[in-house]
């Protein structure tokens, strides 16, 4: 039986929400092994002068504990 844990991660990108999600997984994988899935919990963005400046995501990353 596998034991799974979930961590919550905040990440951002100047490109888009998909890129912010990719950044979250890439950064988490530097210290967390056996990542199985990512769930986007929230999306937001910062706006300046009527334009989106930064995309942000709050994700839950599931990984298997060995």
CHARMM internal coordinates of N, CA and C (Angstrom, degrees):
IC EDIT
DIST 1 N 1 CA 1.4391
DIST 1 CA 1 C 1.5331
ANGL 1 N 1 CA 1 C 108.87
DIST 1 C 2 N 1.3032
ANGL 1 CA 1 C 2 N 116.75
DIHE 1 N 1 CA 1 C 2 N 133.41
DIST 2 N 2 CA 1.4675
ANGL 1 C 2 N 2 CA 121.80
DIHE 1 CA 1 C 2 N 2 CA -179.49
DIST 2 CA 2 C 1.5260
ANGL 2 N 2 CA 2 C 110.21
DIHE 1 C 2 N 2 CA 2 C -87.82
DIST 2 C 3 N 1.3116
ANGL 2 CA 2 C 3 N 115.04
DIHE 2 N 2 CA 2 C 3 N 141.79
DIST 3 N 3 CA 1.4688
ANGL 2 C 3 N 3 CA 121.93
DIHE 2 CA 2 C 3 N 3 CA 173.93
DIST 3 CA 3 C 1.5259
ANGL 3 N 3 CA 3 C 106.91
DIHE 2 C 3 N 3 CA 3 C -102.97
DIST 3 C 4 N 1.3282
ANGL 3 CA 3 C 4 N 116.67
DIHE 3 N 3 CA 3 C 4 N 124.60
DIST 4 N 4 CA 1.4572
ANGL 3 C 4 N 4 CA 121.86
DIHE 3 CA 3 C 4 N 4 CA -179.66
DIST 4 CA 4 C 1.5187
ANGL 4 N 4 CA 4 C 110.01
DIHE 3 C 4 N 4 CA 4 C -113.95
DIST 4 C 5 N 1.3347
ANGL 4 CA 4 C 5 N 115.83
DIHE 4 N 4 CA 4 C 5 N 143.95
DIST 5 N 5 CA 1.4592
ANGL 4 C 5 N 5 CA 121.88
DIHE 4 CA 4 C 5 N 5 CA 175.82
DIST 5 CA 5 C 1.5145
ANGL 5 N 5 CA 5 C 108.09
DIHE 4 C 5 N 5 CA 5 C -124.62
DIST 5 C 6 N 1.3206
ANGL 5 CA 5 C 6 N 115.41
DIHE 5 N 5 CA 5 C 6 N 157.36
DIST 6 N 6 CA 1.4639
ANGL 5 C 6 N 6 CA 121.55
DIHE 5 CA 5 C 6 N 6 CA 179.21
DIST 6 CA 6 C 1.5198
ANGL 6 N 6 CA 6 C 108.96
DIHE 5 C 6 N 6 CA 6 C -126.47
DIST 6 C 7 N 1.3277
ANGL 6 CA 6 C 7 N 115.40
DIHE 6 N 6 CA 6 C 7 N 133.19
DIST 7 N 7 CA 1.4562
ANGL 6 C 7 N 7 CA 120.94
DIHE 6 CA 6 C 7 N 7 CA 172.54
DIST 7 CA 7 C 1.5248
ANGL 7 N 7 CA 7 C 108.31
DIHE 6 C 7 N 7 CA 7 C -119.77
DIST 7 C 8 N 1.2989
ANGL 7 CA 7 C 8 N 116.17
DIHE 7 N 7 CA 7 C 8 N 153.41
DIST 8 N 8 CA 1.4535
ANGL 7 C 8 N 8 CA 121.32
DIHE 7 CA 7 C 8 N 8 CA 178.12
DIST 8 CA 8 C 1.5276
ANGL 8 N 8 CA 8 C 108.15
DIHE 7 C 8 N 8 CA 8 C -106.77
DIST 8 C 9 N 1.3302
ANGL 8 CA 8 C 9 N 116.36
DIHE 8 N 8 CA 8 C 9 N 131.90
DIST 9 N 9 CA 1.4617
ANGL 8 C 9 N 9 CA 121.87
DIHE 8 CA 8 C 9 N 9 CA -175.23
DIST 9 CA 9 C 1.5254
ANGL 9 N 9 CA 9 C 109.61
DIHE 8 C 9 N 9 CA 9 C -131.42
DIST 9 C 10 N 1.3257
ANGL 9 CA 9 C 10 N 115.89
DIHE 9 N 9 CA 9 C 10 N 139.24
DIST 10 N 10 CA 1.4563
ANGL 9 C 10 N 10 CA 122.28
DIHE 9 CA 9 C 10 N 10 CA 173.64
DIST 10 CA 10 C 1.5198
ANGL 10 N 10 CA 10 C 108.29
DIHE 9 C 10 N 10 CA 10 C -105.97
DIST 10 C 11 N 1.3283
ANGL 10 CA 10 C 11 N 117.56
DIHE 10 N 10 CA 10 C 11 N 136.39
DIST 11 N 11 CA 1.4630
ANGL 10 C 11 N 11 CA 120.90
DIHE 10 CA 10 C 11 N 11 CA 179.70
DIST 11 CA 11 C 1.5197
ANGL 11 N 11 CA 11 C 109.21
DIHE 10 C 11 N 11 CA 11 C -146.51
DIST 11 C 12 N 1.3316
ANGL 11 CA 11 C 12 N 114.95
DIHE 11 N 11 CA 11 C 12 N 163.05
DIST 12 N 12 CA 1.4616
ANGL 11 C 12 N 12 CA 119.59
DIHE 11 CA 11 C 12 N 12 CA -179.11
DIST 12 CA 12 C 1.5147
ANGL 12 N 12 CA 12 C 110.90
DIHE 11 C 12 N 12 CA 12 C -142.02
DIST 12 C 13 N 1.3352
ANGL 12 CA 12 C 13 N 114.76
DIHE 12 N 12 CA 12 C 13 N 167.29
DIST 13 N 13 CA 1.4558
ANGL 12 C 13 N 13 CA 121.91
DIHE 12 CA 12 C 13 N 13 CA 178.75
DIST 13 CA 13 C 1.5214
ANGL 13 N 13 CA 13 C 108.85
DIHE 12 C 13 N 13 CA 13 C -159.05
DIST 13 C 14 N 1.3012
ANGL 13 CA 13 C 14 N 116.32
DIHE 13 N 13 CA 13 C 14 N 151.00
DIST 14 N 14 CA 1.4687
ANGL 13 C 14 N 14 CA 121.69
DIHE 13 CA 13 C 14 N 14 CA 173.54
DIST 14 CA 14 C 1.5298
ANGL 14 N 14 CA 14 C 110.22
DIHE 13 C 14 N 14 CA 14 C -85.49
DIST 14 C 15 N 1.3460
ANGL 14 CA 14 C 15 N 117.17
DIHE 14 N 14 CA 14 C 15 N -14.04
DIST 15 N 15 CA 1.4651
ANGL 14 C 15 N 15 CA 122.45
DIHE 14 CA 14 C 15 N 15 CA -173.39
DIST 15 CA 15 C 1.5363
ANGL 15 N 15 CA 15 C 114.41
DIHE 14 C 15 N 15 CA 15 C -90.52
DIST 15 C 16 N 1.3435
ANGL 15 CA 15 C 16 N 117.16
DIHE 15 N 15 CA 15 C 16 N -42.99
DIST 16 N 16 CA 1.4622
ANGL 15 C 16 N 16 CA 119.52
DIHE 15 CA 15 C 16 N 16 CA -177.31
DIST 16 CA 16 C 1.5216
ANGL 16 N 16 CA 16 C 111.43
DIHE 15 C 16 N 16 CA 16 C 168.30
DIST 16 C 17 N 1.3413
ANGL 16 CA 16 C 17 N 115.69
DIHE 16 N 16 CA 16 C 17 N 174.06
DIST 17 N 17 CA 1.4638
ANGL 16 C 17 N 17 CA 120.80
DIHE 16 CA 16 C 17 N 17 CA -178.37
DIST 17 CA 17 C 1.5259
ANGL 17 N 17 CA 17 C 111.75
DIHE 16 C 17 N 17 CA 17 C -66.77
DIST 17 C 18 N 1.3198
ANGL 17 CA 17 C 18 N 116.40
DIHE 17 N 17 CA 17 C 18 N -37.15
DIST 18 N 18 CA 1.4660
ANGL 17 C 18 N 18 CA 119.54
DIHE 17 CA 17 C 18 N 18 CA 178.99
DIST 18 CA 18 C 1.5324
ANGL 18 N 18 CA 18 C 110.03
DIHE 17 C 18 N 18 CA 18 C -62.49
DIST 18 C 19 N 1.3172
ANGL 18 CA 18 C 19 N 116.43
DIHE 18 N 18 CA 18 C 19 N -42.70
DIST 19 N 19 CA 1.4617
ANGL 18 C 19 N 19 CA 120.68
DIHE 18 CA 18 C 19 N 19 CA 178.73
DIST 19 CA 19 C 1.5328
ANGL 19 N 19 CA 19 C 111.01
DIHE 18 C 19 N 19 CA 19 C -66.62
DIST 19 C 20 N 1.3243
ANGL 19 CA 19 C 20 N 117.37
DIHE 19 N 19 CA 19 C 20 N -37.15
DIST 20 N 20 CA 1.4662
ANGL 19 C 20 N 20 CA 121.01
DIHE 19 CA 19 C 20 N 20 CA 177.14
DIST 20 CA 20 C 1.5301
ANGL 20 N 20 CA 20 C 110.13
DIHE 19 C 20 N 20 CA 20 C -63.49
DIST 20 C 21 N 1.3261
ANGL 20 CA 20 C 21 N 117.25
DIHE 20 N 20 CA 20 C 21 N -39.96
DIST 21 N 21 CA 1.4601
ANGL 20 C 21 N 21 CA 121.56
DIHE 20 CA 20 C 21 N 21 CA 177.75
DIST 21 CA 21 C 1.5291
ANGL 21 N 21 CA 21 C 110.32
DIHE 20 C 21 N 21 CA 21 C -64.31
DIST 21 C 22 N 1.3279
ANGL 21 CA 21 C 22 N 115.86
DIHE 21 N 21 CA 21 C 22 N -43.26
DIST 22 N 22 CA 1.4619
ANGL 21 C 22 N 22 CA 120.19
DIHE 21 CA 21 C 22 N 22 CA 177.66
DIST 22 CA 22 C 1.5256
ANGL 22 N 22 CA 22 C 110.54
DIHE 21 C 22 N 22 CA 22 C -61.57
DIST 22 C 23 N 1.3295
ANGL 22 CA 22 C 23 N 117.00
DIHE 22 N 22 CA 22 C 23 N -40.71
DIST 23 N 23 CA 1.4683
ANGL 22 C 23 N 23 CA 120.87
DIHE 22 CA 22 C 23 N 23 CA 177.73
DIST 23 CA 23 C 1.5257
ANGL 23 N 23 CA 23 C 111.24
DIHE 22 C 23 N 23 CA 23 C -61.51
DIST 23 C 24 N 1.3317
ANGL 23 CA 23 C 24 N 117.09
DIHE 23 N 23 CA 23 C 24 N -40.82
DIST 24 N 24 CA 1.4663
ANGL 23 C 24 N 24 CA 121.07
DIHE 23 CA 23 C 24 N 24 CA 179.45
DIST 24 CA 24 C 1.5251
ANGL 24 N 24 CA 24 C 110.99
DIHE 23 C 24 N 24 CA 24 C -60.49
DIST 24 C 25 N 1.3273
ANGL 24 CA 24 C 25 N 116.53
DIHE 24 N 24 CA 24 C 25 N -45.79
DIST 25 N 25 CA 1.4675
ANGL 24 C 25 N 25 CA 120.87
DIHE 24 CA 24 C 25 N 25 CA -178.94
DIST 25 CA 25 C 1.5310
ANGL 25 N 25 CA 25 C 110.37
DIHE 24 C 25 N 25 CA 25 C -67.79
DIST 25 C 26 N 1.3221
ANGL 25 CA 25 C 26 N 117.23
DIHE 25 N 25 CA 25 C 26 N -43.02
DIST 26 N 26 CA 1.4643
ANGL 25 C 26 N 26 CA 120.23
DIHE 25 CA 25 C 26 N 26 CA -179.35
DIST 26 CA 26 C 1.5301
ANGL 26 N 26 CA 26 C 111.71
DIHE 25 C 26 N 26 CA 26 C -62.93
DIST 26 C 27 N 1.3280
ANGL 26 CA 26 C 27 N 116.92
DIHE 26 N 26 CA 26 C 27 N -41.95
DIST 27 N 27 CA 1.4612
ANGL 26 C 27 N 27 CA 119.88
DIHE 26 CA 26 C 27 N 27 CA 179.74
DIST 27 CA 27 C 1.5294
ANGL 27 N 27 CA 27 C 110.94
DIHE 26 C 27 N 27 CA 27 C -69.29
DIST 27 C 28 N 1.3359
ANGL 27 CA 27 C 28 N 117.03
DIHE 27 N 27 CA 27 C 28 N -43.30
DIST 28 N 28 CA 1.4663
ANGL 27 C 28 N 28 CA 120.49
DIHE 27 CA 27 C 28 N 28 CA 179.88
DIST 28 CA 28 C 1.5243
ANGL 28 N 28 CA 28 C 110.99
DIHE 27 C 28 N 28 CA 28 C -62.95
DIST 28 C 29 N 1.3321
ANGL 28 CA 28 C 29 N 117.14
DIHE 28 N 28 CA 28 C 29 N -36.70
DIST 29 N 29 CA 1.4683
ANGL 28 C 29 N 29 CA 120.04
DIHE 28 CA 28 C 29 N 29 CA -176.41
DIST 29 CA 29 C 1.5282
ANGL 29 N 29 CA 29 C 112.62
DIHE 28 C 29 N 29 CA 29 C -69.21
DIST 29 C 30 N 1.3215
ANGL 29 CA 29 C 30 N 117.86
DIHE 29 N 29 CA 29 C 30 N -11.57
DIST 30 N 30 CA 1.4658
ANGL 29 C 30 N 30 CA 120.31
DIHE 29 CA 29 C 30 N 30 CA 176.26
DIST 30 CA 30 C 1.5275
ANGL 30 N 30 CA 30 C 111.36
DIHE 29 C 30 N 30 CA 30 C -69.62
DIST 30 C 31 N 1.3427
ANGL 30 CA 30 C 31 N 117.20
DIHE 30 N 30 CA 30 C 31 N -28.24
DIST 31 N 31 CA 1.4672
ANGL 30 C 31 N 31 CA 120.25
DIHE 30 CA 30 C 31 N 31 CA -179.11
DIST 31 CA 31 C 1.5251
ANGL 31 N 31 CA 31 C 113.11
DIHE 30 C 31 N 31 CA 31 C -123.05
DIST 31 C 32 N 1.3163
ANGL 31 CA 31 C 32 N 117.78
DIHE 31 N 31 CA 31 C 32 N -16.27
DIST 32 N 32 CA 1.4672
ANGL 31 C 32 N 32 CA 121.84
DIHE 31 CA 31 C 32 N 32 CA -178.53
DIST 32 CA 32 C 1.5247
ANGL 32 N 32 CA 32 C 108.50
DIHE 31 C 32 N 32 CA 32 C -111.59
DIST 32 C 33 N 1.3065
ANGL 32 CA 32 C 33 N 116.69
DIHE 32 N 32 CA 32 C 33 N 125.21
DIST 33 N 33 CA 1.4652
ANGL 32 C 33 N 33 CA 121.55
DIHE 32 CA 32 C 33 N 33 CA 179.88
DIST 33 CA 33 C 1.5324
ANGL 33 N 33 CA 33 C 110.25
DIHE 32 C 33 N 33 CA 33 C -99.95
DIST 33 C 34 N 1.3104
ANGL 33 CA 33 C 34 N 115.81
DIHE 33 N 33 CA 33 C 34 N 162.11
DIST 34 N 34 CA 1.4734
ANGL 33 C 34 N 34 CA 123.61
DIHE 33 CA 33 C 34 N 34 CA 175.21
DIST 34 CA 34 C 1.5232
ANGL 34 N 34 CA 34 C 113.16
DIHE 33 C 34 N 34 CA 34 C 62.91
DIST 34 C 35 N 1.3316
ANGL 34 CA 34 C 35 N 117.73
DIHE 34 N 34 CA 34 C 35 N 40.11
DIST 35 N 35 CA 1.4684
ANGL 34 C 35 N 35 CA 120.83
DIHE 34 CA 34 C 35 N 35 CA 176.80
DIST 35 CA 35 C 1.5183
ANGL 35 N 35 CA 35 C 108.30
DIHE 34 C 35 N 35 CA 35 C -66.98
DIST 35 C 36 N 1.3195
ANGL 35 CA 35 C 36 N 115.22
DIHE 35 N 35 CA 35 C 36 N 131.06
DIST 36 N 36 CA 1.4682
ANGL 35 C 36 N 36 CA 121.43
DIHE 35 CA 35 C 36 N 36 CA -177.07
DIST 36 CA 36 C 1.5264
ANGL 36 N 36 CA 36 C 113.30
DIHE 35 C 36 N 36 CA 36 C -106.61
DIST 36 C 37 N 1.3441
ANGL 36 CA 36 C 37 N 117.52
DIHE 36 N 36 CA 36 C 37 N -35.39
DIST 37 N 37 CA 1.4630
ANGL 36 C 37 N 37 CA 119.00
DIHE 36 CA 36 C 37 N 37 CA -177.20
DIST 37 CA 37 C 1.5255
ANGL 37 N 37 CA 37 C 110.73
DIHE 36 C 37 N 37 CA 37 C -159.82
DIST 37 C 38 N 1.3272
ANGL 37 CA 37 C 38 N 114.21
DIHE 37 N 37 CA 37 C 38 N 164.57
DIST 38 N 38 CA 1.4600
ANGL 37 C 38 N 38 CA 121.04
DIHE 37 CA 37 C 38 N 38 CA 175.75
DIST 38 CA 38 C 1.5325
ANGL 38 N 38 CA 38 C 107.57
DIHE 37 C 38 N 38 CA 38 C -134.93
DIST 38 C 39 N 1.3164
ANGL 38 CA 38 C 39 N 115.74
DIHE 38 N 38 CA 38 C 39 N 135.69
DIST 39 N 39 CA 1.4599
ANGL 38 C 39 N 39 CA 122.98
DIHE 38 CA 38 C 39 N 39 CA 179.85
DIST 39 CA 39 C 1.5265
ANGL 39 N 39 CA 39 C 107.72
DIHE 38 C 39 N 39 CA 39 C -121.08
DIST 39 C 40 N 1.3322
ANGL 39 CA 39 C 40 N 117.09
DIHE 39 N 39 CA 39 C 40 N 121.44
DIST 40 N 40 CA 1.4595
ANGL 39 C 40 N 40 CA 120.58
DIHE 39 CA 39 C 40 N 40 CA 178.68
DIST 40 CA 40 C 1.5243
ANGL 40 N 40 CA 40 C 108.05
DIHE 39 C 40 N 40 CA 40 C -82.17
DIST 40 C 41 N 1.3259
ANGL 40 CA 40 C 41 N 114.81
DIHE 40 N 40 CA 40 C 41 N 112.26
DIST 41 N 41 CA 1.4572
ANGL 40 C 41 N 41 CA 121.70
DIHE 40 CA 40 C 41 N 41 CA -176.81
DIST 41 CA 41 C 1.5339
ANGL 41 N 41 CA 41 C 111.29
DIHE 40 C 41 N 41 CA 41 C -85.18
DIST 41 C 42 N 1.3396
ANGL 41 CA 41 C 42 N 116.31
DIHE 41 N 41 CA 41 C 42 N -45.14
DIST 42 N 42 CA 1.4671
ANGL 41 C 42 N 42 CA 120.81
DIHE 41 CA 41 C 42 N 42 CA -178.80
DIST 42 CA 42 C 1.5177
ANGL 42 N 42 CA 42 C 110.35
DIHE 41 C 42 N 42 CA 42 C -142.92
DIST 42 C 43 N 1.3244
ANGL 42 CA 42 C 43 N 115.25
DIHE 42 N 42 CA 42 C 43 N 150.89
DIST 43 N 43 CA 1.4505
ANGL 42 C 43 N 43 CA 122.06
DIHE 42 CA 42 C 43 N 43 CA 173.63
DIST 43 CA 43 C 1.5241
ANGL 43 N 43 CA 43 C 107.67
DIHE 42 C 43 N 43 CA 43 C -128.29
DIST 43 C 44 N 1.3328
ANGL 43 CA 43 C 44 N 115.85
DIHE 43 N 43 CA 43 C 44 N 141.92
DIST 44 N 44 CA 1.4629
ANGL 43 C 44 N 44 CA 120.31
DIHE 43 CA 43 C 44 N 44 CA 175.56
DIST 44 CA 44 C 1.5197
ANGL 44 N 44 CA 44 C 107.86
DIHE 43 C 44 N 44 CA 44 C -152.39
DIST 44 C 45 N 1.3235
ANGL 44 CA 44 C 45 N 115.79
DIHE 44 N 44 CA 44 C 45 N 173.45
DIST 45 N 45 CA 1.4589
ANGL 44 C 45 N 45 CA 119.95
DIHE 44 CA 44 C 45 N 45 CA 179.39
DIST 45 CA 45 C 1.5225
ANGL 45 N 45 CA 45 C 109.05
DIHE 44 C 45 N 45 CA 45 C -151.34
DIST 45 C 46 N 1.3321
ANGL 45 CA 45 C 46 N 115.14
DIHE 45 N 45 CA 45 C 46 N 152.25
DIST 46 N 46 CA 1.4551
ANGL 45 C 46 N 46 CA 119.57
DIHE 45 CA 45 C 46 N 46 CA 172.94
DIST 46 CA 46 C 1.5282
ANGL 46 N 46 CA 46 C 107.47
DIHE 45 C 46 N 46 CA 46 C -98.81
DIST 46 C 47 N 1.3200
ANGL 46 CA 46 C 47 N 115.14
DIHE 46 N 46 CA 46 C 47 N 144.08
DIST 47 N 47 CA 1.4577
ANGL 46 C 47 N 47 CA 121.03
DIHE 46 CA 46 C 47 N 47 CA -175.96
DIST 47 CA 47 C 1.5183
ANGL 47 N 47 CA 47 C 109.52
DIHE 46 C 47 N 47 CA 47 C -126.24
DIST 47 C 48 N 1.3329
ANGL 47 CA 47 C 48 N 115.26
DIHE 47 N 47 CA 47 C 48 N 138.46
DIST 48 N 48 CA 1.4552
ANGL 47 C 48 N 48 CA 121.45
DIHE 47 CA 47 C 48 N 48 CA 176.00
DIST 48 CA 48 C 1.5285
ANGL 48 N 48 CA 48 C 108.03
DIHE 47 C 48 N 48 CA 48 C -142.48
DIST 48 C 49 N 1.3035
ANGL 48 CA 48 C 49 N 116.71
DIHE 48 N 48 CA 48 C 49 N 132.55
DIST 49 N 49 CA 1.4751
ANGL 48 C 49 N 49 CA 122.33
DIHE 48 CA 48 C 49 N 49 CA -179.53
DIST 49 CA 49 C 1.5249
ANGL 49 N 49 CA 49 C 112.12
DIHE 48 C 49 N 49 CA 49 C 54.04
DIST 49 C 50 N 1.3255
ANGL 49 CA 49 C 50 N 116.59
DIHE 49 N 49 CA 49 C 50 N 37.68
DIST 50 N 50 CA 1.4551
ANGL 49 C 50 N 50 CA 121.26
DIHE 49 CA 49 C 50 N 50 CA 177.31
DIST 50 CA 50 C 1.5134
ANGL 50 N 50 CA 50 C 115.21
DIHE 49 C 50 N 50 CA 50 C 75.19
DIST 50 C 51 N 1.3429
ANGL 50 CA 50 C 51 N 117.89
DIHE 50 N 50 CA 50 C 51 N 10.68
DIST 51 N 51 CA 1.4659
ANGL 50 C 51 N 51 CA 121.22
DIHE 50 CA 50 C 51 N 51 CA 179.89
DIST 51 CA 51 C 1.5229
ANGL 51 N 51 CA 51 C 110.20
DIHE 50 C 51 N 51 CA 51 C -127.57
DIST 51 C 52 N 1.3320
ANGL 51 CA 51 C 52 N 115.20
DIHE 51 N 51 CA 51 C 52 N 146.22
DIST 52 N 52 CA 1.4605
ANGL 51 C 52 N 52 CA 119.87
DIHE 51 CA 51 C 52 N 52 CA 177.22
DIST 52 CA 52 C 1.5254
ANGL 52 N 52 CA 52 C 108.76
DIHE 51 C 52 N 52 CA 52 C -71.98
DIST 52 C 53 N 1.3154
ANGL 52 CA 52 C 53 N 115.58
DIHE 52 N 52 CA 52 C 53 N 126.55
DIST 53 N 53 CA 1.4618
ANGL 52 C 53 N 53 CA 121.61
DIHE 52 CA 52 C 53 N 53 CA -179.68
DIST 53 CA 53 C 1.5267
ANGL 53 N 53 CA 53 C 112.23
DIHE 52 C 53 N 53 CA 53 C -99.80
DIST 53 C 54 N 1.3449
ANGL 53 CA 53 C 54 N 116.77
DIHE 53 N 53 CA 53 C 54 N -33.85
DIST 54 N 54 CA 1.4593
ANGL 53 C 54 N 54 CA 120.01
DIHE 53 CA 53 C 54 N 54 CA -177.21
DIST 54 CA 54 C 1.5231
ANGL 54 N 54 CA 54 C 109.77
DIHE 53 C 54 N 54 CA 54 C -151.79
DIST 54 C 55 N 1.3229
ANGL 54 CA 54 C 55 N 115.71
DIHE 54 N 54 CA 54 C 55 N 133.45
DIST 55 N 55 CA 1.4582
ANGL 54 C 55 N 55 CA 122.98
DIHE 54 CA 54 C 55 N 55 CA 175.96
DIST 55 CA 55 C 1.5159
ANGL 55 N 55 CA 55 C 108.23
DIHE 54 C 55 N 55 CA 55 C -96.01
DIST 55 C 56 N 1.3259
ANGL 55 CA 55 C 56 N 116.56
DIHE 55 N 55 CA 55 C 56 N 137.32
DIST 56 N 56 CA 1.4686
ANGL 55 C 56 N 56 CA 120.52
DIHE 55 CA 55 C 56 N 56 CA -178.54
DIST 56 CA 56 C 1.5205
ANGL 56 N 56 CA 56 C 110.34
DIHE 55 C 56 N 56 CA 56 C -129.37
DIST 56 C 57 N 1.3307
ANGL 56 CA 56 C 57 N 114.78
DIHE 56 N 56 CA 56 C 57 N 145.38
DIST 57 N 57 CA 1.4665
ANGL 56 C 57 N 57 CA 120.69
DIHE 56 CA 56 C 57 N 57 CA 175.81
DIST 57 CA 57 C 1.5204
ANGL 57 N 57 CA 57 C 110.13
DIHE 56 C 57 N 57 CA 57 C -133.54
DIST 57 C 58 N 1.2949
ANGL 57 CA 57 C 58 N 114.91
DIHE 57 N 57 CA 57 C 58 N 148.65
DIST 58 N 58 CA 1.4568
ANGL 57 C 58 N 58 CA 123.81
DIHE 57 CA 57 C 58 N 58 CA 171.27
DIST 58 CA 58 C 1.5256
ANGL 58 N 58 CA 58 C 104.17
DIHE 57 C 58 N 58 CA 58 C -115.50
DIST 58 C 59 N 1.3369
ANGL 58 CA 58 C 59 N 116.96
DIHE 58 N 58 CA 58 C 59 N 114.34
DIST 59 N 59 CA 1.4677
ANGL 58 C 59 N 59 CA 119.88
DIHE 58 CA 58 C 59 N 59 CA -175.12
DIST 59 CA 59 C 1.5157
ANGL 59 N 59 CA 59 C 111.05
DIHE 58 C 59 N 59 CA 59 C -121.69
DIST 59 C 60 N 1.3248
ANGL 59 CA 59 C 60 N 114.96
DIHE 59 N 59 CA 59 C 60 N 156.92
DIST 60 N 60 CA 1.4515
ANGL 59 C 60 N 60 CA 122.17
DIHE 59 CA 59 C 60 N 60 CA 171.64
DIST 60 CA 60 C 1.5225
ANGL 60 N 60 CA 60 C 106.83
DIHE 59 C 60 N 60 CA 60 C -110.11
DIST 60 C 61 N 1.3236
ANGL 60 CA 60 C 61 N 115.67
DIHE 60 N 60 CA 60 C 61 N 124.98
DIST 61 N 61 CA 1.4567
ANGL 60 C 61 N 61 CA 121.60
DIHE 60 CA 60 C 61 N 61 CA -179.52
DIST 61 CA 61 C 1.5240
ANGL 61 N 61 CA 61 C 108.87
DIHE 60 C 61 N 61 CA 61 C -109.82
DIST 61 C 62 N 1.3318
ANGL 61 CA 61 C 62 N 115.56
DIHE 61 N 61 CA 61 C 62 N 125.31
DIST 62 N 62 CA 1.4628
ANGL 61 C 62 N 62 CA 121.26
DIHE 61 CA 61 C 62 N 62 CA -179.80
DIST 62 CA 62 C 1.5231
ANGL 62 N 62 CA 62 C 108.85
DIHE 61 C 62 N 62 CA 62 C -102.35
DIST 62 C 63 N 1.3338
ANGL 62 CA 62 C 63 N 114.98
DIHE 62 N 62 CA 62 C 63 N 133.52
DIST 63 N 63 CA 1.4570
ANGL 62 C 63 N 63 CA 119.65
DIHE 62 CA 62 C 63 N 63 CA 178.49
DIST 63 CA 63 C 1.5257
ANGL 63 N 63 CA 63 C 110.33
DIHE 62 C 63 N 63 CA 63 C -139.53
DIST 63 C 64 N 1.3382
ANGL 63 CA 63 C 64 N 114.96
DIHE 63 N 63 CA 63 C 64 N 155.64
DIST 64 N 64 CA 1.4646
ANGL 63 C 64 N 64 CA 121.48
DIHE 63 CA 63 C 64 N 64 CA -179.15
DIST 64 CA 64 C 1.5132
ANGL 64 N 64 CA 64 C 109.47
DIHE 63 C 64 N 64 CA 64 C -90.93
DIST 64 C 65 N 1.3262
ANGL 64 CA 64 C 65 N 115.39
DIHE 64 N 64 CA 64 C 65 N 133.45
DIST 65 N 65 CA 1.4601
ANGL 64 C 65 N 65 CA 121.54
DIHE 64 CA 64 C 65 N 65 CA 177.30
DIST 65 CA 65 C 1.5258
ANGL 65 N 65 CA 65 C 107.43
DIHE 64 C 65 N 65 CA 65 C -91.54
DIST 65 C 66 N 1.3183
ANGL 65 CA 65 C 66 N 116.35
DIHE 65 N 65 CA 65 C 66 N 130.77
DIST 66 N 66 CA 1.4720
ANGL 65 C 66 N 66 CA 120.79
DIHE 65 CA 65 C 66 N 66 CA -179.02
DIST 66 CA 66 C 1.5099
ANGL 66 N 66 CA 66 C 110.79
DIHE 65 C 66 N 66 CA 66 C -87.09
END
COOR INIT
IC SEED 1 N 1 CA 1 C
IC BUILD
